[in-house]
Amino acid sequence: MAKELTVPRELTYKQALFVVHYLRTMEAKQAALDAGYSPGNAAKYGHELMQLHHVKAAIDAAMSERIERTKIDADWVLLDHRIGQRP
């Protein structure tokens, strides 16, 4: 079951959607499209949203929460990849 979207006070609903979609895609233009920004301006809005301190802070906080919840970070991924390599 999907978690309900809780919008921090400093984010608009659309900005919060951008954050959720950015966490899924890690791509600003696609996240902007998925959040409902117009296709013709998605790249521009994605870039602009990533420059906003409160949007970036929300992304960083959500990423930290996800790492804490899953216990998976870049080091874990790299270690897992190395273990899976053939000699």
C-alpha positions in Angstrom: 0.0 0.0 0.0 1.4 3.4 -0.9 2.1 6.0 1.7 0.0 9.1 1.8 1.8 12.2 0.6 2.5 14.5 3.5 3.3 18.0 2.2 5.8 20.0 4.3 4.6 23.5 5.0 7.3 25.1 2.9 6.5 23.1 -0.2 3.5 23.6 -2.5 1.6 20.4 -3.4 3.2 20.4 -6.8 6.7 20.8 -5.4 6.0 17.9 -3.0 4.9 15.8 -6.0 8.2 16.7 -7.7 10.1 15.6 -4.7 8.3 12.2 -4.6 8.9 11.6 -8.4 12.5 12.8 -8.2 13.2 10.2 -5.5 11.8 7.6 -7.9 13.5 8.7 -11.1 16.5 10.8 -9.9 15.9 12.9 -13.0 14.6 16.4 -12.7 12.9 16.7 -16.1 11.0 13.5 -15.7 10.1 14.3 -12.1 8.7 17.6 -13.3 6.7 15.9 -16.0 5.4 13.3 -13.6 4.4 16.1 -11.1 2.3 17.7 -13.7 4.5 20.4 -15.1 4.0 21.1 -18.8 6.1 19.0 -21.2 7.4 22.0 -23.0 8.8 23.5 -19.8 9.6 20.4 -17.8 13.4 20.7 -18.2 13.3 24.3 -17.2 11.0 23.7 -14.2 13.0 20.7 -13.1 16.2 22.7 -13.1 14.6 25.6 -11.3 13.0 23.3 -8.6 16.4 21.8 -7.9 17.8 25.2 -7.3 15.2 26.0 -4.6 16.7 25.5 -1.1 13.5 24.1 0.4 12.9 21.6 -2.4 16.5 20.4 -2.3 16.3 20.1 1.5 13.1 18.0 1.2 14.8 15.7 -1.3 17.9 15.4 0.9 15.7 14.6 4.0 13.6 12.1 2.1 16.8 10.4 0.8 18.2 10.2 4.3 15.0 8.7 5.6 15.0 6.1 2.8 18.6 5.2 3.5 17.8 4.8 7.2 14.7 2.7 6.5 16.3 0.4 3.9 19.8 0.4 5.2 20.9 0.6 1.5 23.3 3.4 0.5 25.9 3.9 -2.3 28.6 2.0 -0.3 26.2 -1.0 0.1 25.4 -1.0 -3.6 29.1 -0.9 -4.5 30.0 -3.6 -2.1 27.2 -5.8 -3.3 28.3 -5.2 -6.9 31.9 -6.2 -6.1 30.8 -9.4 -4.3 28.7 -10.4 -7.3 31.5 -10.0 -9.8 33.2 -13.0 -11.2 37.0 -13.3 -10.8 
